[in-house]
Amino acid sequence: MRKDYQSIEQLTNGLLEELQIKCYGKETLNNYRRILKKLILYMQLNEISSYSSEIGRAFIEDYISTHEISVSFQKTISSVTKRLSDYCDGRAYSLQRKKSSVKLPENHAVFLEDYLSFCKQSGNRSKTINCKRKFCGDFLVSLLSLRCNDIRDVNSTQISKACLMFHNKDAWAVIRMFLKYLYKETVIEYDYSTIVPPIIKDHLWSLSHIRKMKFLGSRTL
């Protein structure tokens, strides 16, 4: 249902409440609040009373042209503003991965974006973030193919099978960190990072870990 009759303050509060209900993390919510405040200020300075997707695009263009900001932050502003436009127009949100036709459902996309936001706050560089986005995104897509439609309900068998789908075993180290983060944030009940083989010297992996993963992966879901 369209909400363009609401004030910008009502729209931003409504969007933030929706994100909280959908279990968005504190870091992500704080990023949304900061950017939405900039949007509200832009509308006030330009005496604009009603929000629309056109206003959102104008805000993005104005902010990027008048501020020296990183490409990463430009993308963040665009993402947050588009999300508000979707909320205003009553459209459902889904994360479209660039190199895949598979759309991550929101209950997967939310936690991926929270994790990447956490990594940015921890000082990870753009190249590292992009690598984590690819590996974690592919991992979540693999879980979808294994009928895990909600990351909060994942089990060890699904994780093992998803990991074994990767030809590039460097992904395992990234997946381990992602699973550790989900456990610490109480998204998942168990610390499944322990079943993903650690990287050993010269990129060799523990045979006992791999045998364990193959055993778990051979079990029926």
Stockholm file with secondary structure:
# STOCKHOLM 1.0

chainA/1-221         MRKDYQSIEQLTNGLLEELQIKCYGKETLNNYRRILKKLILYMQLNEISSYSSEIGRAFIEDYISTHEISVSFQKTISSVTKRLSDYCDGRAYSLQRKKSSVKLPENHAVFLEDYLSFCKQSGNRSKTINCKRKFCGDFLVSLLSLRCNDIRDVNSTQISKACLMFHNKDAWAVIRMFLKYLYKETVIEYDYSTIVPPIIKDHLWSLSHIRKMKFLGSRTL
#=GR chainA/1-221 SS CCCTTSCHHHHHHHHHHHHHHTTCCHHHHHHHHHHHHHHHHHHHHTTCCSCCHHHHHHHHHHHHHHSCCCHHHHHHHHHHHHHHHHHHHTCCCCEECTTCSCEECHHHHHHHHHHHHHHHHTTCCHHHHHHHHHHHHHHHHHHHHTTCCSGGGCCHHHHHHHHHTCSSTHHHHHHHHHHHHHHHTTSSSSCGGGGSCCEEGGGEECHHHHHHHHHHHHSCC
#=GC SS_cons         CCCTTSCHHHHHHHHHHHHHHTTCCHHHHHHHHHHHHHHHHHHHHTTCCSCCHHHHHHHHHHHHHHSCCCHHHHHHHHHHHHHHHHHHHTCCCCEECTTCSCEECHHHHHHHHHHHHHHHHTTCCHHHHHHHHHHHHHHHHHHHHTTCCSGGGCCHHHHHHHHHTCSSTHHHHHHHHHHHHHHHTTSSSSCGGGGSCCEEGGGEECHHHHHHHHHHHHSCC
//
